Amino acid sequence: MQARGSLMIEHRLIERMLLVIKGVLGKIESKQEVDPVFVDIAVDFIRVYADRTHHGKEEDILFRELNKKPLTSEDRKIMKELIDEHVFGRQTTKALVEANSRYRNGDKTALVDISTNLQTLTDFYPRHIEKEDKVFFPSTRTYFTDEEDQAMLAEFWEFDRNMIHEKYKSLVEGFERR
């Protein structure tokens, strides 16, 4: 398997979660309510899996290695766009968390913000994923030898292996700070 192959497999799971979120959006429209626990779970998925685990491998490993290569101006431009899109996803997720907190505390007007932010994420991620899968990954694969690619893949596996420890260490530290 190539390093980008593991990233593309992760994209498929993200797409599946987006379909689940779209289903919930339909229920929000029809019932004019949302389960704030579902929003918490969706946020956890986006923050831990899509952003920290998936985008973490892209930013901390793939993009780091690409920055060592003589990228074309187009590839460098797309890499910057992808990083900016990761930031946009984080900002939208943060707004979703804030809206969910308001909703949980009785502010029914926050439902519109929850719906808007969920819709933004379900619109944003498919375009972002397509840009990576169909444009950026194929173009940038040519910068790496097979050995370099396999070394990145091994680093991806090590990154994943440490994620569960990072998640729960952060959880405990958050409780300790309270």
trRosetta pair geometry for C-beta under 8 A, 3 or more apart (Angstrom, degrees):
i j d omega theta_ij theta_ji phi_ij phi_ji
1 5 4.5 -128 -171 77 93 143
1 6 6.3 87 143 -48 131 85
1 153 6.5 145 95 -139 90 146
2 5 4.6 111 58 -12 72 104
2 141 6.9 8 178 -132 148 119
2 149 5.5 -40 -147 172 82 132
2 153 7.0 -149 176 -67 26 127
3 6 6.3 -53 -166 27 39 106
3 7 7.1 33 143 -12 66 105
3 62 6.9 163 137 -92 131 101
3 144 7.8 -12 23 92 129 169
3 149 5.2 -142 -5 -168 105 74
3 150 7.6 -148 -48 -81 94 20
3 152 4.1 -4 -96 100 154 114
3 153 4.3 -133 -87 -65 74 77
3 156 6.1 152 -146 -21 89 137
4 7 5.3 -54 -155 39 46 115
4 8 6.2 48 148 -23 73 103
4 62 7.9 88 -85 -116 76 137
4 137 4.2 126 -155 -159 140 118
4 140 8.0 142 -75 76 134 98
4 141 6.2 -74 -4 -83 144 104
5 8 5.6 -54 -147 36 33 111
5 9 6.5 38 152 -22 65 101
6 9 5.6 -46 -149 30 35 114
6 10 6.7 38 150 -18 62 102
6 57 7.9 -86 105 153 114 164
6 153 6.4 133 -6 -135 134 87
6 156 5.5 129 86 133 152 155
7 10 5.6 -52 -155 35 35 114
7 11 6.7 45 145 -27 64 99
7 54 6.9 109 -141 -156 77 88
7 57 6.6 -155 -90 98 99 129
7 58 6.7 89 -126 -73 136 93
7 62 7.5 9 -61 -48 149 151
7 132 7.2 -104 139 154 126 132
7 137 7.0 -169 79 -100 130 134
7 156 7.8 -109 -54 -128 82 146
8 11 5.2 -41 -153 24 39 120
8 12 7.2 47 149 -24 62 93
8 133 5.7 98 -117 -114 102 100
8 137 7.0 69 -60 -139 107 179
9 12 5.8 -46 -162 22 38 113
9 13 7.4 32 146 -12 63 99
10 13 5.9 -54 -157 35 42 108
10 14 6.4 43 147 -19 70 105
10 49 7.6 -172 -162 171 104 92
10 53 7.4 -159 -141 116 140 106
10 54 4.8 170 146 -106 145 113
11 14 5.5 -55 -149 37 35 114
11 15 6.3 39 153 -22 68 104
11 54 7.8 124 -66 -149 57 142
11 129 4.7 129 -151 -148 118 118
11 132 7.2 -168 -85 80 138 126
11 133 6.2 -139 84 -62 177 120
12 15 5.6 -51 -150 34 32 114
12 16 6.6 36 150 -21 63 102
13 16 5.5 -49 -151 32 36 114
13 17 6.6 35 151 -17 65 101
13 49 7.2 -93 113 166 124 138
14 17 5.8 -55 -153 36 34 110
14 18 6.5 39 148 -24 65 104
14 49 7.2 -177 -84 122 85 111
14 50 5.2 97 -115 -101 118 104
14 54 6.9 -13 -56 -37 132 169
14 125 6.2 -136 151 177 118 137
14 129 6.8 -179 86 -82 129 135
15 18 5.4 -50 -150 31 35 116
15 19 6.8 39 151 -21 63 99
15 125 7.6 -171 -89 126 58 117
15 126 6.9 78 -115 -97 94 83
15 129 6.7 -128 -65 80 101 178
16 19 5.7 -50 -157 29 35 113
16 20 6.9 38 145 -18 64 100
17 20 5.4 -48 -153 32 42 115
17 21 6.4 43 148 -19 68 102
17 42 7.3 147 174 -133 111 77
17 45 5.4 -171 -149 151 154 150
17 46 8.0 -172 127 -66 144 71
17 49 7.9 130 -23 80 160 142
17 50 7.8 -122 63 -52 146 119
18 21 5.5 -50 -148 36 36 114
18 22 6.4 42 150 -23 65 101
18 121 7.4 -149 -118 128 93 89
18 122 5.0 137 -164 -125 96 79
18 125 5.7 -149 -85 73 138 136
18 126 6.8 168 140 -51 169 92
19 22 5.5 -47 -147 32 34 115
19 23 6.7 40 151 -21 62 100
20 23 5.7 -53 -158 31 33 114
20 24 6.8 30 147 -15 64 104
20 42 7.9 -164 102 -99 110 102
21 24 5.6 -55 -152 37 37 111
21 25 6.4 45 147 -26 67 100
21 42 5.8 96 -95 -131 107 134
21 118 5.5 -160 179 -168 113 106
21 121 6.9 -54 144 91 164 116
21 122 5.4 -160 98 -72 120 116
22 25 5.4 -46 -150 28 36 118
22 26 6.9 41 151 -21 62 97
22 122 5.4 130 -71 -148 87 153
23 26 5.8 -49 -159 28 35 113
23 27 6.9 31 147 -13 64 104
24 27 5.4 -54 -152 38 40 112
24 28 6.4 48 148 -26 69 99
24 34 6.9 66 170 -134 107 100
24 38 6.0 178 -126 147 148 146
24 42 7.7 -114 40 -60 160 142
24 118 7.1 -95 90 -173 110 156
25 28 5.5 -47 -149 29 35 115
25 29 6.6 35 153 -18 64 102
25 115 6.3 109 -138 -144 84 82
25 118 5.6 -172 -82 115 103 127
25 119 6.1 107 -129 -75 143 82
25 122 7.0 -86 -28 4 148 156
26 29 5.8 -54 -154 35 32 111
26 30 6.4 18 155 -9 67 110
27 30 5.9 -59 -140 44 33 103
27 31 5.5 -4 173 12 72 117
27 34 7.6 116 101 -104 100 67
28 31 6.8 -70 -127 54 18 85
28 32 7.2 59 176 -105 54 20
28 33 7.1 -139 -130 71 59 26
28 34 5.1 1 -101 -72 102 101
28 111 6.8 174 -165 -176 109 101
28 114 7.2 -153 -133 102 148 110
28 115 5.1 -179 130 -94 148 107
28 118 7.7 132 -4 52 157 149
29 32 7.7 5 -173 -66 17 56
29 115 7.4 108 -63 -135 74 138
32 111 6.8 61 -173 149 64 162
33 111 7.0 -76 -112 -115 32 138
34 38 6.7 -114 174 59 88 118
34 39 6.2 63 141 -43 127 114
34 103 7.0 -2 60 164 107 158
34 111 6.3 158 4 -131 108 91
34 114 5.7 -134 31 123 160 152
34 115 7.7 -166 -49 -63 137 80
35 38 4.2 81 80 -2 102 106
35 39 7.3 -179 95 -7 57 80
36 39 5.3 -48 -152 35 45 116
36 40 6.5 53 147 -23 68 99
36 100 5.3 130 -145 -170 93 96
36 103 5.9 177 -88 98 113 112
36 104 4.6 94 -135 -80 169 98
37 40 5.4 -46 -151 32 37 116
37 41 6.5 38 150 -19 65 102
38 41 5.6 -55 -150 37 34 111
38 42 6.2 35 151 -19 68 105
39 42 5.6 -52 -145 38 33 112
39 43 6.2 35 153 -21 65 105
39 96 6.7 -159 -170 165 108 102
39 100 4.3 -174 120 -109 146 135
39 103 7.9 87 14 58 163 140
39 114 6.2 -64 -105 -148 142 120
39 118 7.8 -96 -117 -70 92 119
40 43 5.7 -55 -148 36 28 112
40 44 6.3 31 152 -21 63 105
40 100 6.9 165 -59 157 68 153
41 44 5.6 -50 -148 34 32 113
41 45 6.5 35 151 -19 64 103
42 45 5.7 -52 -152 35 32 113
42 46 6.3 28 153 -16 66 107
42 96 7.8 -88 100 155 113 146
42 118 7.3 8 140 -114 160 104
43 46 5.7 -56 -146 40 31 109
43 47 5.9 21 160 -12 68 112
43 93 6.0 128 -137 -167 83 98
43 96 6.1 -175 -90 105 106 120
43 97 5.6 97 -133 -79 151 90
43 100 7.3 -106 -36 7 139 157
44 47 6.1 -59 -137 44 25 104
44 48 5.6 -2 174 5 66 117
45 48 6.7 -65 -126 49 16 90
45 49 5.1 -26 -168 27 60 121
45 50 6.7 53 139 -10 71 100
46 49 7.2 -37 -84 54 10 83
46 50 4.8 -32 -146 40 48 127
46 51 6.1 44 152 -14 64 105
46 89 7.2 -151 -178 169 112 105
46 93 5.1 -167 116 -109 137 131
46 121 6.8 -54 -109 -150 144 146
47 50 7.5 27 -14 52 12 85
47 51 5.3 -37 -142 42 34 126
47 52 6.2 32 155 -14 60 106
47 93 6.1 155 -67 162 86 151
48 51 7.4 37 -5 53 10 83
48 52 5.3 -34 -140 40 36 122
48 53 6.3 36 152 -17 58 106
48 163 7.5 112 -178 176 92 114
48 167 5.7 38 -133 -109 125 124
49 52 7.6 22 -19 52 10 82
49 53 5.1 -30 -142 36 37 128
49 54 6.4 37 152 -16 58 105
50 53 7.5 47 2 52 10 88
50 54 5.3 -36 -153 35 33 130
50 55 6.8 37 145 -16 58 101
50 89 7.2 -116 128 165 122 144
50 125 7.4 -54 -151 -121 144 131
51 54 7.0 7 -37 53 8 87
51 55 4.9 -25 -152 28 44 127
51 56 7.4 72 140 -33 50 84
51 86 7.0 124 -134 -163 84 91
51 89 6.4 -174 -88 114 106 121
51 90 6.2 104 -132 -82 144 87
51 93 7.2 -88 -38 1 145 163
52 55 7.1 3 -46 55 10 90
52 56 5.0 19 175 -37 43 127
52 163 7.1 133 122 -139 109 106
52 166 7.6 -163 165 109 136 132
52 167 7.8 139 97 -82 155 89
53 56 5.8 -49 -129 31 8 118
53 57 7.0 6 159 -17 50 102
53 159 7.7 136 -150 134 63 103
53 160 6.7 57 -155 -110 106 74
53 163 5.3 28 -100 -123 100 151
54 57 6.2 -57 -159 29 28 104
54 58 6.8 21 149 -12 63 106
55 58 5.3 -53 -149 39 42 114
55 59 5.8 26 159 -10 75 110
55 86 4.8 130 -150 -132 140 124
55 89 7.7 -175 -59 67 152 142
56 59 6.2 -60 -135 46 25 98
56 60 5.3 -4 177 6 66 122
56 159 6.6 177 118 178 112 129
57 60 6.6 -58 -113 52 18 93
57 61 5.2 -30 -166 31 59 122
57 62 6.5 54 140 -11 72 102
57 156 5.1 46 -142 -124 131 89
57 159 5.5 148 -91 94 89 159
57 160 7.8 2 -69 -52 126 84
58 61 7.3 -43 -87 53 4 79
58 62 4.9 -40 -144 43 46 124
58 63 5.9 50 152 -22 67 102
58 82 7.2 -107 159 146 140 130
58 86 7.6 -167 81 -76 131 140
58 132 7.8 -64 -114 -129 141 138
59 62 7.6 8 -27 52 14 84
59 63 5.1 -18 -132 30 37 132
59 64 7.6 67 151 -33 43 86
59 83 6.6 102 -107 -112 105 91
59 86 6.7 -120 -57 69 127 179
60 63 7.7 54 2 46 15 94
60 64 6.2 -3 170 -22 30 127
60 159 7.2 146 84 -119 129 137
61 64 5.9 -58 -138 34 13 113
61 65 6.5 5 162 -12 56 109
61 152 5.8 129 158 -152 115 89
61 155 5.2 164 -132 114 134 126
61 156 6.3 -161 81 -73 168 71
61 159 6.6 -98 -38 -46 136 148
62 65 6.0 -64 -153 39 26 105
62 66 6.2 23 154 -17 65 109
62 140 7.8 80 178 122 107 147
62 152 6.6 74 -88 -164 66 136
63 66 5.4 -52 -141 39 36 113
63 67 6.3 45 155 -28 65 100
63 79 5.9 139 -127 -165 102 117
63 82 7.9 -160 -84 87 127 124
63 83 7.0 91 -127 -71 162 110
64 67 5.9 -52 -156 26 28 114
64 68 7.5 27 146 -18 57 101
65 68 5.8 -53 -164 26 40 113
65 69 7.3 34 144 -19 65 107
65 144 7.3 31 142 -89 131 117
65 148 7.2 147 -172 175 136 111
65 152 6.1 -71 -13 -91 164 121
66 69 5.5 -60 -156 32 45 114
66 71 6.2 46 172 -67 95 126
66 75 7.6 -133 -172 149 126 117
66 79 6.3 -165 111 -106 147 151
66 140 5.9 -29 -109 -157 127 132
66 143 6.4 82 -122 86 75 161
69 143 4.4 40 -168 -169 165 130
69 144 7.9 -82 -75 -63 147 67
71 75 4.2 -127 -171 88 106 116
71 76 4.5 133 103 -56 129 87
71 79 7.1 -42 -160 -4 168 138
71 140 7.6 -17 -118 -114 106 95
71 143 7.1 -24 -90 -89 73 145
72 75 4.7 92 52 8 82 101
72 76 6.9 -150 89 -4 42 87
73 76 5.7 -56 -146 40 32 112
73 77 6.1 38 152 -25 65 107
74 77 5.6 -52 -146 34 30 114
74 78 6.5 27 156 -16 64 104
74 139 7.8 -95 108 -176 108 156
75 78 5.8 -53 -146 37 32 108
75 79 6.3 35 153 -22 64 105
75 136 7.4 118 -141 -136 76 74
75 139 5.6 -161 -98 130 106 126
75 140 5.9 131 -152 -80 126 89
76 79 5.7 -52 -148 34 31 114
76 80 6.6 32 152 -18 63 103
77 80 5.9 -56 -154 35 30 110
77 81 6.5 33 148 -20 64 105
78 81 5.3 -51 -148 35 37 116
78 82 6.4 40 152 -22 67 102
78 131 7.0 -168 -161 171 109 111
78 135 6.5 -143 -143 125 153 119
78 136 5.1 -167 137 -93 133 103
78 139 7.7 80 49 62 155 147
79 82 5.7 -50 -149 33 32 113
79 83 6.6 33 151 -18 63 103
79 136 7.1 130 -75 -142 64 126
79 140 7.9 90 -71 -79 110 142
80 83 5.7 -52 -150 36 34 111
80 84 6.3 35 151 -17 66 106
81 84 5.6 -57 -149 39 32 112
81 85 6.2 34 151 -22 66 106
81 131 7.5 -95 110 164 124 154
82 85 5.5 -52 -147 36 32 114
82 86 6.6 40 150 -24 63 99
82 128 7.3 113 -131 -158 74 92
82 131 7.0 -167 -86 111 94 125
82 132 6.6 91 -118 -81 130 96
82 136 6.5 35 -55 -83 141 168
83 86 5.6 -47 -153 28 34 115
83 87 6.8 35 148 -17 63 101
84 87 5.6 -51 -155 34 36 114
84 88 6.5 41 146 -22 65 103
85 88 5.3 -47 -147 34 38 117
85 89 6.5 43 152 -21 65 100
85 124 7.4 169 -164 180 100 109
85 128 5.1 165 158 -115 144 117
85 131 7.9 136 -13 56 168 147
86 89 5.7 -51 -152 33 32 113
86 90 6.6 33 149 -18 63 104
87 90 5.6 -54 -152 36 34 113
87 91 6.4 33 151 -19 67 105
88 91 5.7 -54 -146 36 32 111
88 92 6.3 30 156 -17 66 107
88 124 6.9 -151 119 -153 120 147
89 92 5.8 -56 -145 38 29 110
89 93 6.2 30 155 -19 64 108
89 121 7.0 83 -138 -121 81 88
89 124 6.5 179 -89 122 84 141
89 125 7.3 77 -110 -80 123 85
89 128 7.4 -4 -58 -55 125 171
90 93 5.7 -56 -147 38 29 111
90 94 6.3 33 153 -22 64 104
91 94 5.6 -51 -149 33 31 113
91 95 6.6 32 152 -18 64 104
92 95 5.7 -52 -150 36 34 112
92 96 6.5 39 148 -23 64 103
92 117 5.5 160 -179 -153 84 90
92 120 5.2 -141 -146 107 137 130
92 121 5.7 167 126 -68 135 87
92 124 7.1 167 7 8 168 159
93 96 5.3 -49 -150 32 35 117
93 97 6.6 40 150 -22 65 100
93 117 7.7 135 -94 174 25 121
93 121 7.2 76 -73 -88 75 130
94 97 5.7 -49 -152 31 34 113
94 98 6.6 32 151 -17 64 105
95 98 5.7 -53 -149 38 34 112
95 99 6.3 34 153 -18 66 106
95 113 6.9 -121 159 177 97 108
95 117 5.2 -170 99 -101 102 134
96 99 5.8 -55 -146 38 30 110
96 100 6.2 31 155 -20 65 107
96 113 7.9 -179 -109 140 43 86
96 114 6.5 80 -147 -130 74 59
96 117 3.9 -170 -79 127 86 146
96 118 6.7 103 -120 -57 124 66
96 121 7.4 -4 -55 -30 145 132
97 100 5.8 -56 -147 36 28 111
97 101 6.4 32 153 -22 63 105
98 101 5.7 -52 -150 32 31 114
98 102 6.6 31 152 -17 63 104
98 113 7.8 -63 93 140 87 142
99 102 5.7 -54 -151 36 34 111
99 103 6.3 35 151 -20 67 106
99 110 4.6 161 -168 -173 73 97
99 113 3.6 -154 -116 107 134 115
99 114 4.7 -171 125 -63 126 66
99 117 6.1 177 20 4 146 138
100 103 5.5 -52 -145 37 33 113
100 104 6.1 37 154 -22 65 106
100 110 7.3 175 -71 148 16 129
100 114 5.9 94 -74 -102 70 112
101 104 5.7 -52 -145 36 29 113
101 105 6.4 18 155 -10 62 111
102 105 5.8 -67 -150 45 29 105
102 107 4.1 -44 164 53 92 136
102 109 7.9 -53 138 72 127 77
102 110 3.8 163 95 -81 111 147
102 113 7.4 41 55 53 135 139
103 106 8.0 156 -180 25 27 11
103 107 6.0 -83 -83 70 34 77
103 108 7.2 70 -133 -109 74 30
103 110 4.0 -134 -59 88 79 124
103 111 5.9 103 -112 -65 123 62
103 114 6.0 1 -37 -40 149 134
107 110 4.5 76 102 -18 104 111
108 111 5.9 -13 -180 -10 58 114
109 112 6.2 -31 179 16 59 110
109 113 7.8 53 132 -7 69 101
110 113 5.2 -53 -160 40 57 113
110 114 6.1 63 142 -25 78 98
111 114 5.5 -49 -147 34 35 114
111 115 6.2 34 155 -17 66 106
112 115 5.8 -56 -148 40 29 111
112 116 6.1 30 153 -21 65 109
113 116 5.6 -51 -140 38 31 113
113 117 6.2 27 161 -15 65 108
114 117 6.2 -62 -149 40 25 104
114 118 6.2 22 156 -15 64 110
115 118 5.9 -57 -145 40 27 109
115 119 6.1 27 157 -18 64 110
116 119 5.8 -58 -148 39 26 111
116 120 6.3 32 152 -24 63 105
117 120 5.4 -46 -144 32 33 116
117 121 6.5 33 155 -17 63 102
118 121 5.8 -56 -152 36 32 109
118 122 6.4 23 154 -13 67 108
119 122 5.8 -58 -143 41 32 105
119 123 6.2 28 156 -16 66 109
120 123 5.9 -61 -148 40 27 107
120 124 5.8 24 157 -21 66 116
121 124 5.7 -57 -134 39 28 110
121 125 6.0 24 173 -21 66 110
122 125 6.8 -42 -126 31 24 106
122 126 7.6 23 172 -12 52 105
123 126 7.3 -73 -169 32 25 101
123 127 7.3 8 153 -5 61 114
124 127 6.3 -77 -163 41 33 105
124 128 6.0 27 154 -20 74 116
125 128 5.4 -58 -141 40 34 114
125 129 5.9 35 161 -21 70 107
126 129 5.7 -54 -142 38 29 111
126 130 6.2 31 157 -21 64 106
127 130 5.8 -54 -147 36 30 112
127 131 6.5 33 153 -22 63 104
128 131 5.9 -54 -154 31 29 112
128 132 6.7 23 152 -13 63 106
129 132 5.8 -59 -152 39 33 108
129 133 5.9 21 158 -11 70 114
130 133 5.9 -58 -134 45 29 104
130 134 5.5 -10 180 14 68 119
130 135 7.8 54 135 -2 65 98
131 134 7.1 -63 -118 51 13 86
131 135 5.2 -39 -164 38 54 123
131 136 6.1 44 144 -12 74 110
132 135 7.3 -38 -73 53 7 79
132 136 5.0 -44 -129 50 46 120
132 137 5.6 56 164 -28 68 102
133 137 6.0 -11 -125 23 26 131
134 137 7.9 55 1 40 14 96
134 138 7.0 -16 -175 2 27 122
135 138 7.0 -99 -173 40 9 98
135 139 6.3 -6 163 -9 55 121
136 139 5.9 -68 -145 41 26 108
136 140 5.9 4 170 -5 67 116
137 140 6.3 -66 -136 45 23 98
137 141 6.4 42 161 -43 62 100
138 141 5.9 -43 -151 8 29 118
139 142 7.0 -58 175 16 37 108
140 143 5.5 -33 -171 11 64 118
140 144 7.8 43 147 -9 75 101
141 144 6.5 -74 -167 38 44 100
141 149 7.4 31 -152 -101 79 131
144 148 4.1 -136 -160 90 93 119
144 149 4.6 118 126 -59 132 83
144 152 7.2 -47 -140 -5 156 135
145 148 4.7 97 49 6 77 101
145 149 6.9 -139 92 -5 40 88
146 149 5.6 -56 -148 37 32 114
146 150 6.3 29 155 -17 66 107
147 150 5.9 -56 -146 38 29 108
147 151 6.4 33 153 -21 63 106
148 151 5.6 -53 -149 34 32 114
148 152 6.6 34 152 -19 64 102
149 152 5.8 -54 -154 34 32 111
149 153 6.5 34 148 -20 64 104
150 153 5.4 -47 -146 34 37 115
150 154 6.5 40 152 -20 65 101
151 154 5.7 -50 -150 35 32 112
151 155 6.5 32 149 -18 63 105
152 155 5.5 -55 -149 38 35 111
152 156 6.4 44 148 -26 66 99
153 156 5.4 -46 -151 28 34 117
153 157 6.8 35 151 -19 63 99
154 157 5.7 -49 -153 32 35 111
154 158 6.6 33 150 -16 64 104
155 158 5.6 -52 -148 38 36 112
155 159 6.2 45 150 -25 65 103
156 159 5.5 -54 -151 33 31 116
156 160 6.5 30 152 -17 65 104
157 160 5.7 -53 -151 37 32 112
157 161 6.3 39 150 -26 64 105
158 161 5.5 -49 -147 31 33 117
158 162 6.7 24 157 -12 63 107
159 162 6.3 -69 -158 39 27 104
159 163 6.9 46 146 -48 63 96
160 163 5.5 -36 -154 -3 38 121
162 165 5.6 -63 -165 44 57 112
162 166 5.8 58 142 -26 84 107
163 166 5.5 -59 -146 37 33 112
163 167 6.2 35 158 -24 69 104
164 167 5.7 -49 -147 31 31 113
164 168 6.5 10 163 -3 64 109
165 168 6.5 -67 -145 45 26 95
165 169 5.9 29 159 -21 65 113
166 169 5.9 -56 -140 37 25 111
166 170 6.3 27 159 -19 61 110
167 170 6.0 -67 -159 37 24 110
167 171 6.5 26 148 -23 64 107
168 171 5.0 -40 -142 30 43 119
168 172 6.5 43 158 -17 67 99
169 172 6.1 -54 -151 37 30 107
169 173 6.3 29 152 -17 64 110
170 173 5.7 -56 -144 40 30 112
170 174 6.3 37 154 -25 64 104
171 174 5.8 -55 -154 30 28 114
171 175 6.8 24 151 -14 62 104
172 175 5.8 -56 -153 37 35 110
172 176 6.2 36 150 -21 67 108
173 176 5.4 -54 -145 37 34 115
173 177 6.5 37 155 -24 65 102
174 177 5.9 -53 -151 30 30 111
174 178 7.2 37 151 -29 60 100
175 178 5.9 -49 -160 17 37 116
